[in-house]
Amino acid sequence: MRRRLTIAAAKSHATLLKSCIISPTRWNQLLTAYSLSPLGLAAARRVFDEIPRPDAASWNSLLTAHVSAGAHPAAWCLLRAMHAQGVAANTFALGSSLRSAAAARCPALGAQLQSLAFKSGLADNVFAASALLHMYAKCGRVRDARRVFDGMPERNTVSWNALIAGYVESGKVLQALELFINMETERLVPDEATFAALLTAFDDSNYFLMHQLHGKIVKYGSALGLTVSNAAITAYSQCGALAESRRIFDQIGDSRDLISWNAMLGAYTYHGMDYDAMGFFVRMIRESGVQLDMYSFTSIISTCPEHDDHQGRAIHGLVIKNGLEGATPVCNALIAMYTRISGNCMMEDACKCFDSLLIKDTVSWNSMLTGYSQHNLSADALRFFRCMQSANIRCDEYAFSAALRSCSELAVLQLGRQIHGSIIHSGFASNNFVSSSLIFMYSKSGILDDAKKSFEEADKGSSVPWNSMIFGYAQHGHAHIVHSLFNEMVELKVPLDHVTFVGLITSCSHAGLVDEGSEILNAMETRYGIPLRMEHYACGVDLYGRAGQLEKAKELIDSMPFEPDAMVWMTLLGACRIHGNMELASEVASHLLVSEPKQHSTYILLSSMYSGLGMWSDRAIVQREMKNRGLSKVPGWSWIEVKNEVHSFNAEDRSHPRMDEIYEMLSLLLQVAKMCSSCEDEETDGNFL
C-alpha cells in the first residue's frame, strides 16, 4: 500500500515539475502524500522547498509531517519560522504543535502555546482547547487539564476522553469514573476511546468496578467495536478474572485481529501460565491468519523455561523467520531469556543477539551486564561495564548492582570505590538494590565501617539493606551485632523475610552459638510466620556440623518435609570431613552420587578424606570413578587488581600475555628467598656454637 502511494506521489511530482503549476493546492496534496510514504519527512521537506508560493496550508502540512515523524525539536523550529514569515497561527498549526508538546512531554512549550491561543483568539475553539487539554493530561498536569476543561464554553467527546485518559494515567481512577458518569448525565455517548481509556485503569483490587463498566459496554453494544473488546480482555486479566478474558476472546469470533490474539496471549503470560501461553501461541500461528509482531514475540519469549533452551531457540528461529531479529524489544527479550538459562554458552548466544542490534537501548546494555554477573563471569561483566561507560550509556540501579556484585566476586576494592563514586553522582546511593550491593561489596572486602555507612544511607523501610548488613556482620562472626540489628528490625516493624533468617542462623553458625541458632530454627514459623525453606535447613546443618554435632545435623535432615537437595548433603559432607567421620561421610556421599553424579566436589572431598585417613585403596576407587565419568578437579583461580585491571591465573598458568616477565620475577624471588633462608641457617648455627 505504502509502495503504491510512493509511486503515485512520484508521478504527481514529475507532472507538477513539468507543468510549472504555481497554485499551492496540488503541491500541498503532494506534500501530504510524501509525508505518508516510506520516503517520509525528507521527501516532504524537499517538496515544500519546491513550492513556488507556499501558503498557510503548505506550512501546516509540513508541520504535521514533522510531528507524525516524531521530529519534535524540528517541528518547534518550523513553528518559529512560520511566525517569522508572518504566517498566522490557526487551529491546525496549534493542534499539531500541541500534539508535539504532548508526545515530547514538554508542558513548558504547551503553556507558551496556550498563551499563543489566547493571543490569536483561539482559546475558545473546541478543537484547539481539546488539544491543549490533551497536552496537559499527557504531561501529567491533570489540574491544568481540568482548568482548561472547566473553562471550555463548548465540549465534545474528544475533550471528555482526553481528561478521562489523563485521570487514568495519573492513577486517579475514581475521578475518571466520576467524569464518565457526568459525561452520561450530559447525554454524551461514550465511544471506543472512552472505554479504552477506562479499561486500562483496573487491577485485581477493583474487579467489582470492572464488572460494572463491562455492563456499560454491553449496554452500548457492538457500535463500540473491536478496540473495546480487546481492551476488556486485558482489563479482566489484570483484575484476576482470566476466565472472563477468555470468554470475551471467544465471543469476538472471526472478528479477532492481531491485538485480540496478543491481548489473550498477554493475559496468560501475566498470570504466569507459561504452558497455556505456549499452547495458545502455537494455536495463534496455526489458526489466526495474522502476522506476528514484536508484542507477540516479547510475550512468548518471557515464558521460555530457565532449565530448557530448546523452546527458546525455536522461538528465536521464528523471530528470524518473521524478520524481527533486529527489533530492539524482541532482541532485549531474547537476551534476557538466554541470560536466565544456566551455562556460559547461553551467554555467547545472548552476546550474538546484542551484537545484532542496530539500536541498543539501556535495557540491552543492562541485560547483558546482569547476565555476565549472574553467570559468575565477573571479569567479563566489569569489562562490559567499562564499555558502557565509554559509550556514555546511562547506568541504572540494575547496572550498578551487577557491577558491584562482580567487584565483590573479584575482590577489586579500588574499582568498587570508583563505581561507588559514580553511584553517588547518579543519585542511586539510597536505592535498595544498589545500597545492598555496596554493603555486600564492602563486607566481603572486610571494610565493615564503609558497609555500615552505605547501610545508614539506604532506605530502611525495606528488608533488603537490613539483610545485606546482617549477612556482612554474620560472615565476620559479629553475632551480637546481628542480633541487635534483628531486634531493631522487629522494633521498627521492618518486614522480615526468609533471607533475614538465613543471615541470622548463619551468624549463630559462624560464632558457635548452637543453642541460639537452634532456637531461631524452631521459632521461625511459630513466632514469625516464616516457613522453613531448603536454605534454612542447610544453615541448620552447617550450625550443628561446625560444632561437631553430626548426629543432630543428620536428624535435622531426616525431619525435613521435602527431599534434601545437593546443597544440604554437601554441607553435611563438608562437616564430616572436618571432624573425620568417615562412616557418615560415605552415607552422605551415596546420596550425592545419586542426585548429582557429575558434581566433582563430592569426589574431591571423599578422595581427600580417604587420603587423610590413609585409606589409599578407597581413594583409588574414587579417583577411578571420577575418570570413568569424565570428571576432573576444577582448578582454583586467583586474581589480583593492578591499576584497575584484573589479572586472573591458576597453578602453573601460562596464558598471561606477560608470562615471561612474571616467571622471571618469580624465579628471582625464589632465589632471594633461598638466600634469606641460608643466611638464617648460618645465624642459627653461629648461635649454637
N, C-alpha and C positions, 0 to 999 in steps of 0.2 A: 504493500500500500504506500509506504513512505518512499519507496523507489519510484513508483509511478508518479507520485507527487513531484519528486525532484525532476524527472524527465519533462513533465508538463511545464514546470516552472522554468526550466532551461529554454524550452521552445518559446514561451511567452517573453522571456528575457531577450532572446535573439530578435523577435518581432519588434519589440519596443525600441531596441537599439537601431534597427534598420529604418523604422518609420519615423524616428525623431519626434515621438509624441511628447508634448510639453505638459499636458494636463496630468496632475499628480495621481488621479484616481486609479488608473491602470497600474502605475508604478507602486502605489500603496498595496494593491492586491498582490502584486508580485513579491513585495517585501514580506507580507504576511505569509505567503506560500513558502518562501525560502526559510523563514523562521521556524516553520513546522517540519521542514525537510531534514534529512541527515546532515546536510551541509550546515544547517543551523545558523548561529549568530554571525559568523564571519561573512557568510553569503548575504545575509540581511543587511549588514553594515555596508557591504560593497554596493548593493543596490541603492541604499539610501544616499550614498555619495554620488551616485549617477543620476538621481532625480533632478531634472532641470529646475523645478520650482517646488521644493518640499513645503507642504502645508502642515497645519496642526495635526492632521490625521497621520501624516508621514512620521512626525516626531513621536506620536503616541504609539504607532505600530512598532517603531524601533525600540522604544522604552519597554513595551510589552515583551518583545523578543528577548531583551536583556534579563528581565525579571523571570521569564519562563526558563531561561538557560541557567538561572542561579547566579548570574554575574551581577551581584548586588552593588558592590562599590562602583562598578562601571555605570550601572543604572542611575546611581545618585549623581555621578558626574554629568551624565546626559541630562538629568533634570535641571542641574545648574546651567548647562549650556542652553537649554530651552528658554530659561529666564533671560539669559544674556542676549539671546536672539529676539527677545520680545514676544515669544510665543505664549499666549495667555494660558494660564492653568485652567484645565477643565475637569469634568468628572472622571474621564477616562485616565488622564495623566495622574490625577490624585489617587484614584483607586489602585492603579498599577504600583505607584510609589509606596502606598500604604501596605500593599501585599508584600512588597520587597522588604519593608521595615519589619513586618511580622515574621517573614521567613528567616531574616537575619537576626531576629530577636534584638532589635535596636529601638527601644521605646523613645530614646532621646530624639532620633530622627522623626519618629511618629508625632512627638509633641510639636516639632517645628512644622510638620505638615498640617497639624491641626490649626496652628496659627495661620498658615497659608490659606486653609479652607475658610477661616473667618474673614481674612482679608479679601478673598476672592468671592465672598458671598455664597459659598457652597456648604456652609456649616449645617444648614437645614435640609440639604438634599439627602434623601433617604439612602441613595447608593453610596455617596461619599461618607455619610455618617455611619453606615453599616460597616464600611471598610475600616474606618477609624476604630470602631468598637471591636472589630475582629483583631486589629493590630494590638490594641491594649490587652485583650483577652489572651492572645497568643504569647505575649511578652510577660504574662503573669500579673499584669496590673489590673486585677479584677475590679477594684474600686473605681479606677479611672474609666474602665469599660462601663460600669454601672452608671456613672455620672453622665457619660455620653448617651447611654440608653434612655435614662430618665429625661434627658433634655431634648430627645428627638420628637418633633411635632408629629411625625408620621413614622410608623414602624412596619416592616414587612417580616415575612418568615425568616429571611436571612438574618435580620437583626436579632430576633429571639434566639435563633440557633447559635449565633456567634457567642452570645452571653451565656447560654446554657453550656456550650462546649468549654468556655472559659472557666466557669464554676467547676465543671467536672475535672479539668486538667489541674486545677488548684486544690483538688481534693474536697471541695465543698459540695458534697452530693445532695444534702438536704436542701440547700439553696437552689441547686439546679432543678430538683423535683418541684420545689415551690414555684419556680418560674414556669415550669412546664404546665402546672395546674393553672396559673394565671393566664398562660397562653390560650388554654382551652376556654377559660372564662371569657376571654375577649373574642371567642368564636373564630380563632385562627386554627386552621387544620394543620397539625404537625406533619412533616414529611420525612423522607428517609434520613436526612441529615439530623433531624431532631432526635430520632430514636437511636441512630448510630452513635451519636454523642453520649446519650444517656446510658446506653448498654455497656459502654467501656468503664462505667463507674462502679460496677458491682463486684464484690468478692464474697467469700464464704460467710461473712458477718451479716450480710443483708439479703439473704435468699428470699425472704418474705416480700421485700420491696421489688425484687426482680420478678417474682411471680405476678405481682400486681401490674407491673409495667408490661409484662407479656400479655396480660389480659387486654391492655390498651392496644397493643399491636394487633391482636386478633380482632378487636373492635373495628380498627381502621382497615383491616383486610388486605387483600393482595395488591392493592394500589401502592402499598409501601415498597413492594418489590424485593428483589433478592438480597440487596445490601443489608436490610434489617434482619432478615433470616440468618445471614452469615454472622452478623454481629451477635445475634441471640445465641448461636452455637457456642461462641467464645464466652459470652457472659454467663450462661448456665454452667459452663465448665469451671469458670472461676468461682462460682458460688458452690461448687462441690456437687452439682447435680449433673453428672455425666450422662445418666440415662435420658434426661431431658434434652441434652445436646444431641444425642444420637437420634431421638425421636424427631426433632426438628430437621436434622440432616436427612432422615429417611422420607419425611413429608415433602421435602423440596423436589425429590424425584429427578426427572430428566432435566429440570431447570438448573441443576447444580453447575457451578462454574469452578475454576481453579481455587478461588477464595473459599468456597464451600468445603472442598476437599482438604485444603490446608487448615481451615478452622477446626475440622474434626480431627485431623492428624495432630494438630497442636493441643487439642483437648486431651488426647491420650498421653502425649508426652508430658503435659502439665501435671497429670496425676501419676506420673512415674510408671505407667502401664506399658513398659517397653515392648513386651511380647505382642500385645494387642496393636501397638503402634506399628510394629514391623509388619504384621499381617495386614493391617489397613493400608500400609504403604504399597505392599505387593498388589493388593486389590486396586489401588489407585492407578498403578502402572497399567494393569490389565483392562480395567473397565472404564476409567474416567474419560479417556479420549482427550485429556488436556495435556498441555506441555508443562512439565515440572519446572518450577522456578527456584530461586535462591531460598525462599522460605521453606519450600518442601524439603530441600536437602539439609538445611541447617536444623530443622526439627528432627529429622530421622537420624542424622549423624549423632545427635546428642543421646540417642537411645542405644547406641552400639555398646556392647558389654566390654568391661575392662579386661576380662580374662580371655577374650577371644578376638583375634584380629581378622578373622575370615569375613565376618559381616561388614566390618568397616572397610576392608579392601574392596568388597563387592560394591558397596555404595560409592566408594571413590571411583570405581570404574564407570558407574552410571553418571557421576558428575562430569567426568571427561567426555563421555558419550554425548551428554547434553550441552557440551561447550561451556561449562561453568567453572572450569578448573582455575581460571584467572580471577574469578569474582571474590573480592576480599572477604565478605561474610562467610561464604562457603569454605574458603581456604582456612579461615580462622577456626571454623568448626572442626575441620579435618585435623588441623594442628593440635587442637585441644583433645581430640579423640586419640590421636597417636601418642600424645604425651601421657594420657591416662593409662595406657596399656604398658605393662612391665616389659622390660627388655630394651637394651640400648639400640637394637636395630630399629625399634619403633621411633627413636629419636632421629635416626637417619631419614626415615620417611617424613617425619614432621619437618625436618630441615629442607627436604626437597619441595614440600608444599610451600614453605616460607620463601624459598628462592624463586619459586614460580610466580609469586605475587608481583603484579605490576605496581599496585598501590598498597604499601604496607602501613597499616594504621597502628595506634598504640596497642590495641588488642593483639595484633600479630606479634609484635615485639615481646609483649609481656607473657604471652602464651609460651613462646619459645624459651624465654628466660626461666619461667616457672617449671617448664618441662625438664630443662637441664638440671635444675636444683632438685626436683623430685626424684630424678633418676640417679642422684648422687654423682653427677658429672660436674662437680663443683668448680674445677678449673675451667671447664668449657663455659659454665654459667658466668663466671667472672670475666672471661674474655668477651663473651657476648654482651655483658653489661657495659663494658668499655666501648664496644661498638655502638651501643645505644646512645651513650653519652657523646661519642664522636659525631653521630648522626643527628644530634640535638633532639632526640626523642624525649618527650616529657614522661618522666617516670611517675607512676602512681604507687599506692601503698603495696600492691602485689609485687611490683618490680623491686622495690626497696626491700621488702621482706625476703624475697627469693635471694637477692644479692647478699643480704646479711647472713642468711642461713648458710650460704656457700662459704662466706668468710669464716663462719663458726666451724664448719667441717674441715677447712684447711688451716685453721688457726692463724689466719693472716690479720692480725690485730690492726696494723697500721692502715691497711686498706679499709678495714671495717670502720675505723675512726673517720677516714675521709668520707665514706658513704654517710656516716652519721652527720657530718657537716652539711652534706647535700640535703639530707632529710630535714634538718633544721631550716635551711634556706628555702626548702619547698613547702614548709608548713605541715609536715606529716608526723612530727615528733609525738603528738598526743594520740595518733591513730592506734587502735588496739593491736592490729596485726604488726605494725612497724615497731611499736614500743615493746611488744612481746619478743620480736626478733632481736632487738637491741639488748634486751635483758638476757636472752639466751646466749648471744654472742659474747657479751662481757662476762657472764657467769662461766662460760666454757673456757674463757681465757684466764679465769681466776681473779678478775678485777670486779669484785662484788660491790665495791663502792660506786663504780660507774653504772653497774647494773641497777643499784638502788636509786641512783639519780634518774635513770630512764624510767624506773617504776614510778617515782614521785611525779614525773611529768605526764604520765599516762592518764587516760580516762578510767577512773577506778569503779565506774558503775558496772563494768563487765568483769567476768571471772578470768578473761584471757590474760591480762597483765599479772593478776594475782597468782595464777597458776604458774606462769613463767618464773616469777620471783620465788615461789615455793620450790620449784624444781632447782633453781640456781643454788639456794641455800642447802637443799637436800643433797645435792651432788657433792657439796663440800663439807657435809657432816654437821651442819648447824641445825640440829633437830629442834633445839629450844626456840630458835628464831622462826622456824617453820610453823611450830605450834602457836606461836604468838600471832603470826600472820593469819593462820586459820581462824583463831579466836576473833581476830579483828574482822575477818570476812563475815563471820556469823553475827557479830555485833552490829556491823553496818548493813546487814541483810543483803550482801552481795550474793547472787545466785551461785550455789555450789553445783558442780557437775562431776562426772566420773573422773575427769582429768585431775581435779583437785585432790581426790583421794589417792590416785596413783602417786602424786607427789608426796602426800602425807605419809603413806606407807613406806615409800622409798626412803624418806628421811629417817624413819624408825629403823629400817633395814641397815642403812649406812652407819647409824650411830649405835647399833646393837641393842636397841630398845624393843626387845621381843614382846614383852607383855603389853606395852603401849600399842605397838603395831597390831597385835592380835585383837586387842580391844576395839581398835578402829575397824578392822575387818568385820567383826561381829556386829558393830553398831551402825554400819553404813546404811543398810536397808531399813532396819527397825527405827533408828533415830532420825536419820536424814533423808530417807526415802530414795536413796540411790542404789539400784540393784547392782550386784557384783557382776563384772564382766571378766572376760578372759585375762585382761591385763592386771586386774586386781588379784586374781589367783596367782598369776606369775610373780607379782610383787610379794605375795604372802609366802610362796615357795622360796623366794630369794631371802625373805626375812628369817625363816626358820633354817634355811640352808647355810647362810653365813654364820649363824650361831651354832652350827653343828647338830641341830635337832632334825636330822634327816627323816626320822620316822614320822615326826609331826608334819613335815613337808609332804611326805608320801600320803599321809592321812588326809591332808587338805586336798590333794589331787583326787583321791578316791571319793571325796564328798562333793565334787563338782557336779552341778546339774546338767552339764553338757560335756562332750568329749574334749579332753585337753588337746591343745594344738602343739605344734613343734616348739614354740617359744617356751611353754610351760615345762615340757620334758627337758629341753636344753638347759633351762635354768637349774633344774634338779641335777642333771648330769654334771654341770659345772661345779655344783656344791659337793657331789660325790668325789670329784677329782681333788678338790681342796682338802677334803677330810679322809681321802684314801679308802672309801667304802666301795670296794670292787664288786661285791655281790649285788648291791643295789644299782650300781652303775651298769652292770650287764643287763639287768631287768629293764632299766630306763632306755638303754641303747636299743633293746629289741623293739620297743615301741617306736623309737625314732627311725630305725631302719625300715620299718613298715610304712610309716606315714611320710617320711622324707628320705627315700632311698638314695637320692642324688645329692644330699647335703653333705659336703665334705667335712664340715666341722665335727660331726659325730664321730667319724672315723679317726680324725686327728686327735680328738680328746681321748678316745679309747686307746689308741696307739700310745699316746703319751703316758696314760695311766699304767698300761702293761709294762712299758719300758721302765717306768719309775719303780715298779714292784719287782723288776727282774723277770717278768713273765714273757720271755722272748718268743717262745713258740706261738703264744696267743697274739703277740704283736705282729708276728709274721703273717698270721691268718688274716688279721685286719688289713694289713698293707696289701696282701694278695687280692682280697675282696675289692679294695679300692681300685687296684689296677684292672681287675676284670670288669668293673663298672665304668672304666674310663675316667676315673676321678683323680685329681692331683691336688696337692696343697696349694691354695691360692696365696701367692707371696704377699707379705705385708708391705705397704708403701709408706715412705716418709716424704716429707716435703719441708721446704724452707722458703721464707719470703725474703727476697733481696731486691731492694729498690722497687717495691710494689709489683714485683714479678714473682710468681710462684714456680719453684723448681721442684719436681717430684722425682723420686727414684726408689728402687728397691735393692736388695742384696745383689752385688756383682752386676749392677745395671750398667750398660754401656751405650745407652740410647741418647744421652745428653749431647747436644752439639759441641759442648766444650769439655768433652770426656777426657781428652789427653791432658789438659791443664789440671783437671780435678784429680786424676790419678797421680800425676806428677807431684801435686801438693800433698796428697795422701802419703805417698812414698817418703817425701821429705819429713812429714810429721811423724811417721813411724820411726825414721832414723833418729829424730830428735828425742822421741820417747825412749828408744833403746839406750841412747847416750845418757839420758837422765837416770834411767834405771841402773846403768853401770856405775854412774857416779854415786848413787845412793848405796849400792853394794859395797863400793870401796870405803865409803864413810863408815858403814856398819862394821866392816872388817877392821878398820883402824880403831874403832871404839873397843872392840873385843880385845885387840892387842894391848 
